[in-house]
């Protein structure tokens, strides 16, 4: 199983980006998917996560970011609006996947850089 995150880039403050996280391989089901970010010199932090019908957001992004999933495509999304310079970071997706052999594993994507700057 592989996770590929993409959609990062340079955006001005107040702008929007949509990140995608595509899972591929021998997947039976995706139990949960989350987005994390790591800014220079800081620890990786949870941004948003979705598991079943439960969604959680970091306080710093509530009202601005929206996490969603497309089960048919094994893809997750993070819509980021009203971006601020402090949102600048490498964004990683993580998924808990049940493989076709019915084992549960945690996978990380490779990260995509989001830079918010004028």
Buried (B, 14 or more C-beta within 10 A) or exposed (E): BEBBBEBBEEBEEEBEBEBBBBBEEEBEEBEBBBBBBBBEEEEBEBBBBBBEEEEEBBEEBEEBBBBBBEEEEBBBBBBBBEBEEEBBBBBBBBBBBBBEEEEEEEBBBEBBEBBBEE
